[in-house]
Amino acid sequence: MSTIRVAVIDDHPIFREGVASCLTDMGGYDIVGEGGSCEDAQAIAQQADPDVMLLDISMPGGGLNAVASILERRPAQKIIMLTVSESHSDVAKALQLGAKGYVLKGVGSRALSEILRTVQSGEMYLSPTLSARMIAGLSKTGDVTSTTGIRDLTEREYDVLRLVASGLSNKRIARDLDLHEKTVKHYLTRIFTKLNVSNRTEAAMAFRDASETASPLRG
């Protein structure tokens, strides 16, 4: 298992040190930087070159400001927001700015480890409870992608999409459906093409919208 280089930015030292300690104890992680402000995050991104950064939203200078400034200089940097904020606007803004994950504090160490590896592999992650609320909110405003491709999905593609909409990672989906993880990624590529979407959040939105507004999709 490859080692992931992680930076933890949070203005609460005890929490920050706890996260760093948990990841170090689990193995497979190298903590390359710790800080407590937007300025710290910018400096660590430039100097330490982490694979993934964990950023709080509520810190001096603002976590969302840090996302914007870091990605302006380092577009490929992977950032996960680790925060107590469940605000729809914070979630939406973080994703719009380019964060690859949004996780609520209180997540267990093993779950956080899986999330880090999910994002490091190139996927996005949004806490399931937040995903459901965000999708529901977007549905009410009509800002939902077209769902005409849902009925074009094969039975297996539909099963994969259903689990994506439930917030499961590719690893969990592979385990639940007894598939290889690479096979799940192949299915997702086909699903995105059929639904004319570009990521799993948009695909989940299409699934939820179709489930709520259309006649039964299967059966």
C-alpha angles and dihedrals in degrees: 000000000000120000116248118214108222135187120199118204118184131132092224104083096197093053092043093049091046092055092046092048094049093051092046092050091051091056127224094078132096114196102215099172145011128191146151109219146046089258091053091050092052093049094046092049090055099039105034100035096211122195091223132013124207109207132184118216099216104062135111109294092015129270093240090053088052091053092052096047095043095049091046088063099028109030093176095054112122113223130185120191110223105187149131092237114112092175113140090218092052092050093047093045093048092052093044090053091053108264110154097209142025117198132172120233111253092058112139121252094246092049090049089050091053091047092051091052091045091055093041089056090058101264129120125237131201122175106256095236091052092045091055093049093045094049091047090051093049091048091056092053092047092242094134129125121248115278099196091110095059093089090051091064120106118238091260093046089051091052091051092048092049091056092045088055088052089060099252121151122237089256092055092044090052090051094047095047096037093241136132114260090238089056090054090052089051091052091049091053090055092044092052090050094050093046093041092232132131105214145021095261091058090045090051090049090054091050094048093046092050091047092053101041108030137063116269109305096209135025 
